[in-house]
Amino acid sequence: MINNQEFTKRLQKVIDFYGESASSFAEKIGVQRSSISHILSGRNKPSLDFVLKVLSSFPEVELYWLMNGKGHFPSQGHKIVEKQISESENTSAPKIEAMSKSENKSIDRIVIFYTDGTFKNFEQS
């Protein structure tokens, strides 16, 4: 079960980390200002929809950290493990190396979204 007071502290930490006010934070995640106010005051508990909106708007926030304080904030990221993908496995997407070289850009971060709503964030070390 979620500890509402501890969740409130972690949510406030996220808001402060990004230098947001409660109003601007509510706007960024797509909820009413009163929703943030009621959660921060302890009047209401966060809904699943609210938590998912925070996670999708701020990928540095880890689900387990937000919900029960386990893990890190901001997320530590994951080291990219290089893997060769043969063209027969994926012919529709261009190779990442070719994309970054042809545009004189380097890759900073890759986010993989899964169909169950979870995601992994990979940052270059």
N, CA, C and O atoms as a DFTB+ gen file, in Angstrom:
500 C
 N C O
     1  1       0.831      -1.177       0.000
     2  2       0.000       0.000       0.000
     3  2       0.882       1.248       0.000
     4  3       1.947       1.258       0.617
     5  1       0.450       2.273      -0.674
     6  2       1.221       3.497      -0.803
     7  2       1.106       4.349       0.467
     8  3       0.016       4.513       1.016
     9  1       2.227       4.884       0.922
    10  2       2.240       5.820       2.046
    11  2       2.006       7.209       1.458
    12  3       2.886       7.754       0.792
    13  1       0.846       7.778       1.694
    14  2       0.454       9.030       1.065
    15  2       1.384      10.190       1.431
    16  3       1.705      11.013       0.574
    17  1       1.818      10.265       2.682
    18  2       2.713      11.352       3.099
    19  2       4.060      11.254       2.398
    20  3       4.606      12.264       1.954
    21  1       4.591      10.052       2.297
    22  2       5.875       9.862       1.632
    23  2       5.753      10.122       0.128
    24  3       6.653      10.706      -0.476
    25  1       4.639       9.689      -0.478
    26  2       4.408       9.964      -1.889
    27  2       4.381      11.470      -2.116
    28  3       4.973      11.965      -3.075
    29  1       3.704      12.193      -1.246
    30  2       3.606      13.652      -1.356
    31  2       4.982      14.290      -1.313
    32  3       5.263      15.210      -2.081
    33  1       5.845      13.812      -0.422
    34  2       7.213      14.347      -0.332
    35  2       7.979      14.092      -1.623
    36  3       8.692      14.970      -2.108
    37  1       7.832      12.892      -2.181
    38  2       8.546      12.576      -3.422
    39  2       7.994      13.390      -4.593
    40  3       8.759      13.852      -5.439
    41  1       6.681      13.568      -4.647
    42  2       6.088      14.391      -5.705
    43  2       6.581      15.833      -5.599
    44  3       6.903      16.457      -6.610
    45  1       6.638      16.353      -4.390
    46  2       7.143      17.715      -4.192
    47  2       8.608      17.810      -4.615
    48  3       9.035      18.831      -5.156
    49  1       9.371      16.756      -4.372
    50  2      10.775      16.735      -4.790
    51  2      10.888      16.806      -6.313
    52  3      11.766      17.490      -6.839
    53  1      10.000      16.099      -7.024
    54  2       9.986      16.146      -8.488
    55  2       9.648      17.557      -8.961
    56  3      10.311      18.100      -9.845
    57  1       8.631      18.134      -8.377
    58  2       8.206      19.487      -8.754
    59  2       9.346      20.479      -8.525
    60  3       9.630      21.313      -9.385
    61  1       9.991      20.389      -7.377
    62  2      11.104      21.287      -7.058
    63  2      12.303      21.051      -7.969
    64  3      12.957      22.003      -8.394
    65  1      12.596      19.777      -8.272
    66  2      13.739      19.437      -9.116
    67  2      13.646      20.121     -10.473
    68  3      14.650      20.603     -10.997
    69  1      12.455      20.166     -11.038
    70  2      12.260      20.779     -12.347
    71  2      11.973      22.271     -12.260
    72  3      11.761      22.919     -13.285
    73  1      11.963      22.820     -11.058
    74  2      11.725      24.242     -10.884
    75  2      10.327      24.665     -11.294
    76  3      10.126      25.777     -11.782
    77  1       9.367      23.784     -11.097
    78  2       7.990      24.059     -11.491
    79  2       7.185      24.538     -10.292
    80  3       7.506      24.236      -9.143
    81  1       6.149      25.279     -10.581
    82  2       5.137      25.555      -9.569
    83  2       4.110      24.431      -9.677
    84  3       4.127      23.657     -10.633
    85  1       3.225      24.348      -8.700
    86  2       2.186      23.314      -8.770
    87  2       1.325      23.517     -10.009
    88  3       0.908      22.551     -10.648
    89  1       1.060      24.771     -10.346
    90  2       0.231      25.064     -11.525
    91  2       0.909      24.641     -12.814
    92  3       0.291      23.997     -13.662
    93  1       2.180      25.001     -12.966
    94  2       2.879      24.647     -14.208
    95  2       3.094      23.142     -14.304
    96  3       3.057      22.580     -15.398
    97  1       3.320      22.484     -13.166
    98  2       3.472      21.033     -13.156
    99  2       2.177      20.369     -13.595
   100  3       2.187      19.441     -14.403
   101  1       1.055      20.854     -13.055
   102  2      -0.256      20.310     -13.430
   103  2      -0.490      20.468     -14.928
   104  3      -1.001      19.559     -15.583
   105  1      -0.116      21.620     -15.463
   106  2      -0.297      21.863     -16.897
   107  2       0.557      20.915     -17.724
   108  3       0.101      20.385     -18.738
   109  1       1.800      20.700     -17.291
   110  2       2.701      19.824     -18.056
   111  2       2.232      18.378     -18.077
   112  3       2.409      17.687     -19.081
   113  1       1.638      17.911     -16.989
   114  2       1.194      16.514     -16.987
   115  2      -0.255      16.367     -17.428
   116  3      -0.740      15.249     -17.603
   117  1      -0.943      17.481     -17.607
   118  2      -2.303      17.429     -18.141
   119  2      -3.380      17.128     -17.122
   120  3      -4.335      16.408     -17.412
   121  1      -3.229      17.685     -15.915
   122  2      -4.275      17.532     -14.897
   123  2      -4.662      18.915     -14.380
   124  3      -3.969      19.899     -14.636
   125  1      -5.766      18.978     -13.657
   126  2      -6.184      20.250     -13.082
   127  2      -5.284      20.625     -11.913
   128  3      -4.740      19.763     -11.222
   129  1      -5.143      21.914     -11.712
   130  2      -4.318      22.427     -10.612
   131  2      -4.817      21.890      -9.270
   132  3      -4.022      21.600      -8.376
   133  1      -6.127      21.761      -9.138
   134  2      -6.702      21.272      -7.881
   135  2      -6.268      19.834      -7.586
   136  3      -6.155      19.452      -6.422
   137  1      -6.024      19.038      -8.627
   138  2      -5.556      17.657      -8.412
   139  2      -4.216      17.653      -7.701
   140  3      -4.011      16.890      -6.756
   141  1      -3.302      18.505      -8.152
   142  2      -1.982      18.603      -7.523
   143  2      -2.139      19.103      -6.086
   144  3      -1.543      18.553      -5.160
   145  1      -2.936      20.135      -5.913
   146  2      -3.151      20.727      -4.596
   147  2      -3.712      19.705      -3.614
   148  3      -3.259      19.620      -2.473
   149  1      -4.692      18.935      -4.055
   150  2      -5.313      17.945      -3.170
   151  2      -4.355      16.804      -2.827
   152  3      -4.387      16.284      -1.712
   153  1      -3.524      16.421      -3.757
   154  2      -2.547      15.359      -3.481
   155  2      -1.472      15.880      -2.539
   156  3      -1.108      15.198      -1.580
   157  1      -0.954      17.093      -2.802
   158  2       0.101      17.658      -1.954
   159  2      -0.393      17.935      -0.531
   160  3       0.384      17.855       0.421
   161  1      -1.667      18.255      -0.383
   162  2      -2.217      18.531       0.952
   163  2      -2.575      17.243       1.699
   164  3      -2.827      17.276       2.904
   165  1      -2.596      16.114       0.992
   166  2      -2.945      14.843       1.610
   167  2      -4.433      14.552       1.572
   168  3      -4.878      13.522       2.078
   169  1      -5.204      15.446       0.979
   170  2      -6.660      15.246       0.902
   171  2      -7.005      14.046       0.028
   172  3      -7.858      13.235       0.388
   173  1      -6.339      13.936      -1.128
   174  2      -6.600      12.839      -2.059
   175  2      -5.343      12.005      -2.259
   176  3      -4.220      12.486      -2.110
   177  1      -5.562      10.761      -2.597
   178  2      -4.457       9.892      -2.993
   179  2      -4.317       9.976      -4.506
   180  3      -5.298      10.238      -5.201
   181  1      -3.112       9.758      -5.026
   182  2      -2.933       9.824      -6.482
   183  2      -3.589       8.630      -7.169
   184  3      -3.535       7.504      -6.675
   185  1      -4.205       8.896      -8.308
   186  2      -4.790       7.814      -9.100
   187  2      -3.710       7.192      -9.976
   188  3      -2.633       7.764     -10.151
   189  1      -4.002       6.038     -10.514
   190  2      -3.079       5.397     -11.446
   191  2      -2.861       6.293     -12.662
   192  3      -1.738       6.417     -13.151
   193  1      -3.924       6.910     -13.144
   194  2      -3.829       7.814     -14.280
   195  2      -2.880       8.979     -13.972
   196  3      -2.081       9.370     -14.822
   197  1      -2.969       9.523     -12.774
   198  2      -2.094      10.620     -12.362
   199  2      -0.629      10.174     -12.387
   200  3       0.231      10.862     -12.937
   201  1      -0.361       9.024     -11.787
   202  2       1.016       8.506     -11.733
   203  2       1.559       8.276     -13.144
   204  3       2.703       8.627     -13.435
   205  1       0.743       7.689     -14.015
   206  2       1.185       7.432     -15.393
   207  2       1.465       8.735     -16.140
   208  3       2.384       8.787     -16.957
   209  1       0.700       9.771     -15.878
   210  2       0.939      11.070     -16.515
   211  2       2.252      11.671     -16.045
   212  3       2.978      12.263     -16.845
   213  1       2.571      11.534     -14.774
   214  2       3.855      12.025     -14.263
   215  2       4.995      11.279     -14.940
   216  3       5.962      11.891     -15.394
   217  1       4.880       9.958     -15.008
   218  2       5.945       9.143     -15.599
   219  2       6.138       9.430     -17.080
   220  3       7.270       9.455     -17.562
   221  1       5.045       9.646     -17.809
   222  2       5.193       9.897     -19.238
   223  2       5.702      11.305     -19.521
   224  3       6.368      11.524     -20.533
   225  1       5.402      12.262     -18.648
   226  2       5.860      13.634     -18.852
   227  2       7.282      13.851     -18.362
   228  3       7.987      14.723     -18.869
   229  1       7.706      13.069     -17.387
   230  2       9.033      13.224     -16.792
   231  2       9.717      11.862     -16.734
   232  3       9.653      11.184     -15.708
   233  1      10.377      11.447     -17.831
   234  2      10.956      10.099     -17.889
   235  2      12.076       9.841     -16.880
   236  3      12.451       8.689     -16.663
   237  1      12.609      10.883     -16.268
   238  2      13.649      10.686     -15.255
   239  2      13.083      10.165     -13.943
   240  3      13.833       9.740     -13.064
   241  1      11.766      10.196     -13.810
   242  2      11.104       9.713     -12.600
   243  2      10.874       8.215     -12.748
   244  3      10.249       7.768     -13.710
   245  1      11.379       7.447     -11.796
   246  2      11.185       6.003     -11.814
   247  2       9.917       5.648     -11.042
   248  3       9.646       6.214      -9.983
   249  1       9.152       4.714     -11.576
   250  2       7.889       4.301     -10.972
   251  2       8.077       3.847      -9.528
   252  3       7.363       4.314      -8.640
   253  1       9.018       2.951      -9.281
   254  2       9.177       2.394      -7.943
   255  2       9.651       3.444      -6.955
   256  3       9.281       3.405      -5.782
   257  1      10.457       4.371      -7.412
   258  2      10.873       5.456      -6.523
   259  2       9.676       6.332      -6.170
   260  3       9.471       6.661      -5.002
   261  1       8.892       6.706      -7.162
   262  2       7.738       7.572      -6.920
   263  2       6.725       6.899      -5.995
   264  3       6.178       7.545      -5.101
   265  1       6.479       5.631      -6.201
   266  2       5.444       4.940      -5.436
   267  2       5.881       4.540      -4.026
   268  3       5.110       4.675      -3.077
   269  1       7.126       4.044      -3.886
   270  2       7.512       3.551      -2.556
   271  2       8.910       3.954      -2.108
   272  3       9.411       3.442      -1.106
   273  1       9.543       4.865      -2.837
   274  2      10.835       5.389      -2.401
   275  2      12.028       4.508      -2.707
   276  3      13.148       4.831      -2.312
   277  1      11.813       3.404      -3.401
   278  2      12.924       2.517      -3.739
   279  2      13.424       2.872      -5.127
   280  3      12.630       3.059      -6.049
   281  1      14.718       2.965      -5.277
   282  2      15.297       3.353      -6.555
   283  2      15.922       4.742      -6.440
   284  3      16.323       5.158      -5.353
   285  1      16.001       5.445      -7.547
   286  2      16.702       6.729      -7.583
   287  2      15.867       7.790      -8.275
   288  3      15.043       7.499      -9.141
   289  1      16.101       9.012      -7.873
   290  2      15.565      10.148      -8.610
   291  2      16.628      11.243      -8.585
   292  3      17.161      11.546      -7.518
   293  1      16.947      11.839      -9.719
   294  2      16.530      11.399     -11.045
   295  2      17.149      10.051     -11.362
   296  3      18.155       9.661     -10.768
   297  1      16.538       9.340     -12.307
   298  2      16.981       7.977     -12.587
   299  2      18.445       7.972     -12.990
   300  3      18.944       8.923     -13.591
   301  1      19.109       6.905     -12.657
   302  2      20.532       6.760     -12.951
   303  2      20.779       6.465     -14.418
   304  3      21.919       6.520     -14.880
   305  1      19.707       6.148     -15.163
   306  2      19.866       5.785     -16.571
   307  2      20.423       4.381     -16.674
   308  3      20.765       3.752     -15.673
   309  1      20.504       3.923     -17.858
   310  2      21.034       2.586     -18.115
   311  2      22.118       2.704     -19.154
   312  3      22.002       3.469     -20.112
   313  1      23.161       1.950     -18.959
   314  2      24.232       1.940     -19.939
   315  2      23.769       1.158     -21.167
   316  3      23.217       0.064     -21.054
   317  1      24.000       1.727     -22.311
   318  2      23.573       1.070     -23.549
   319  2      24.450      -0.140     -23.819
   320  3      25.678      -0.063     -23.800
   321  1      23.792      -1.248     -24.068
   322  2      24.496      -2.464     -24.453
   323  2      24.363      -2.571     -25.960
   324  3      23.258      -2.681     -26.491
   325  1      25.498      -2.537     -26.645
   326  2      25.461      -2.576     -28.100
   327  2      25.159      -3.986     -28.577
   328  3      25.687      -4.967     -28.053
   329  1      24.312      -4.063     -29.567
   330  2      23.932      -5.353     -30.126
   331  2      23.792      -5.178     -31.624
   332  3      23.156      -4.232     -32.090
   333  1      24.373      -6.070     -32.363
   334  2      24.251      -6.038     -33.813
   335  2      22.906      -6.615     -34.200
   336  3      22.553      -7.718     -33.783
   337  1      22.163      -5.879     -34.990
   338  2      20.890      -6.362     -35.497
   339  2      21.056      -6.561     -36.993
   340  3      21.407      -5.638     -37.728
   341  1      20.799      -7.769     -37.420
   342  2      20.946      -8.028     -38.845
   343  2      19.815      -7.363     -39.608
   344  3      18.742      -7.130     -39.050
   345  1      20.042      -7.058     -40.870
   346  2      19.019      -6.397     -41.673
   347  2      17.794      -7.271     -41.845
   348  3      16.697      -6.761     -42.071
   349  1      17.960      -8.571     -41.741
   350  2      16.798      -9.450     -41.876
   351  2      15.871      -9.329     -40.671
   352  3      14.672      -9.579     -40.793
   353  1      16.401      -8.953     -39.515
   354  2      15.577      -8.775     -38.328
   355  2      14.740      -7.499     -38.401
   356  3      13.605      -7.473     -37.924
   357  1      15.291      -6.450     -38.990
   358  2      14.588      -5.174     -39.013
   359  2      14.965      -4.412     -40.279
   360  3      15.980      -3.716     -40.308
   361  1      14.166      -4.539     -41.307
   362  2      14.471      -3.878     -42.570
   363  2      13.775      -2.542     -42.719
   364  3      14.142      -1.762     -43.597
   365  1      12.776      -2.249     -41.885
   366  2      12.016      -1.009     -42.055
   367  2      12.661       0.185     -41.369
   368  3      12.458       1.316     -41.810
   369  1      13.422      -0.021     -40.319
   370  2      14.016       1.098     -39.586
   371  2      15.470       1.302     -40.011
   372  3      16.205       0.329     -40.181
   373  1      15.891       2.553     -40.185
   374  2      17.284       2.805     -40.530
   375  2      18.183       2.498     -39.338
   376  3      17.747       2.565     -38.189
   377  1      19.417       2.167     -39.614
   378  2      20.353       1.881     -38.538
   379  2      20.666       3.166     -37.787
   380  3      20.810       4.233     -38.385
   381  1      20.767       3.049     -36.486
   382  2      21.001       4.220     -35.644
   383  2      22.330       4.879     -35.982
   384  3      22.417       6.105     -36.041
   385  1      23.366       4.075     -36.206
   386  2      24.678       4.649     -36.520
   387  2      24.604       5.480     -37.800
   388  3      25.185       6.563     -37.872
   389  1      23.902       4.983     -38.794
   390  2      23.798       5.687     -40.070
   391  2      23.027       6.986     -39.900
   392  3      23.369       7.994     -40.518
   393  1      21.996       6.976     -39.076
   394  2      21.207       8.191     -38.853
   395  2      22.050       9.277     -38.202
   396  3      22.019      10.429     -38.634
   397  1      22.798       8.925     -37.174
   398  2      23.549       9.946     -36.445
   399  2      24.736      10.464     -37.249
   400  3      25.067      11.646     -37.155
   401  1      25.379       9.612     -38.032
   402  2      26.524      10.051     -38.821
   403  2      26.094      10.932     -39.982
   404  3      26.764      11.917     -40.292
   405  1      24.997      10.596     -40.621
   406  2      24.581      11.352     -41.792
   407  2      24.087      12.749     -41.419
   408  3      24.096      13.643     -42.266
   409  1      23.663      12.956     -40.194
   410  2      23.142      14.250     -39.774
   411  2      24.125      15.001     -38.887
   412  3      23.778      16.054     -38.352
   413  1      25.326      14.498     -38.717
   414  2      26.327      15.099     -37.827
   415  2      25.774      15.317     -36.421
   416  3      25.994      16.365     -35.814
   417  1      25.070      14.340     -35.922
   418  2      24.504      14.396     -34.587
   419  2      24.927      13.153     -33.834
   420  3      25.216      12.116     -34.432
   421  1      24.961      13.265     -32.503
   422  2      25.248      12.085     -31.695
   423  2      24.017      11.769     -30.845
   424  3      23.211      12.645     -30.532
   425  1      23.899      10.522     -30.489
   426  2      22.741      10.058     -29.722
   427  2      23.002      10.319     -28.249
   428  3      24.045       9.944     -27.712
   429  1      22.043      10.965     -27.605
   430  2      22.156      11.284     -26.193
   431  2      21.378      10.282     -25.345
   432  3      21.838       9.851     -24.287
   433  1      20.184       9.917     -25.832
   434  2      19.317       9.063     -25.043
   435  2      18.364       8.309     -25.963
   436  3      17.939       8.824     -26.997
   437  1      18.038       7.087     -25.570
   438  2      17.055       6.271     -26.279
   439  2      16.033       5.804     -25.252
   440  3      16.398       5.299     -24.190
   441  1      14.761       5.974     -25.566
   442  2      13.694       5.514     -24.686
   443  2      12.896       4.457     -25.438
   444  3      12.445       4.691     -26.560
   445  1      12.725       3.299     -24.817
   446  2      11.962       2.213     -25.411
   447  2      10.649       2.099     -24.657
   448  3      10.637       1.912     -23.440
   449  1       9.545       2.212     -25.382
   450  2       8.218       2.104     -24.787
   451  2       7.650       0.728     -25.101
   452  3       7.649       0.296     -26.254
   453  1       7.168       0.042     -24.067
   454  2       6.583      -1.277     -24.228
   455  2       5.061      -1.167     -24.292
   456  3       4.486      -0.183     -23.825
   457  1       4.421      -2.160     -24.859
   458  2       2.973      -2.125     -25.037
   459  2       2.212      -2.182     -23.720
   460  3       1.034      -1.828     -23.682
   461  1       2.858      -2.621     -22.630
   462  2       2.166      -2.662     -21.339
   463  2       2.240      -1.333     -20.596
   464  3       1.804      -1.242     -19.448
   465  1       2.795      -0.288     -21.245
   466  2       2.851       1.036     -20.636
   467  2       4.157       1.325     -19.902
   468  3       4.361       2.443     -19.430
   469  1       5.036       0.345     -19.801
   470  2       6.318       0.583     -19.154
   471  2       7.336       1.053     -20.182
   472  3       7.096       0.988     -21.387
   473  1       8.466       1.526     -19.692
   474  2       9.506       1.979     -20.590
   475  2      10.866       1.816     -19.933
   476  3      10.967       1.644     -18.718
   477  1      11.911       1.871     -20.754
   478  2      13.285       1.885     -20.267
   479  2      13.991       3.056     -20.935
   480  3      13.786       3.351     -22.112
   481  1      14.813       3.698     -20.154
   482  2      15.543       4.877     -20.586
   483  2      17.026       4.507     -20.649
   484  3      17.607       4.096     -19.645
   485  1      17.635       4.652     -21.821
   486  2      19.050       4.336     -21.989
   487  2      19.790       5.627     -22.307
   488  3      19.472       6.316     -23.277
   489  1      20.787       5.949     -21.474
   490  2      21.564       7.157     -21.695
   491  2      23.009       6.774     -21.990
   492  3      23.534       5.799     -21.452
   493  1      23.632       7.555     -22.848
   494  2      25.017       7.299     -23.214
   495  2      25.912       7.673     -22.038
   496  3      25.738       8.737     -21.443
   497  1      26.861       6.816     -21.700
   498  2      27.758       7.079     -20.566
   499  2      29.049       7.691     -21.039
   500  3      29.928       7.982     -20.228
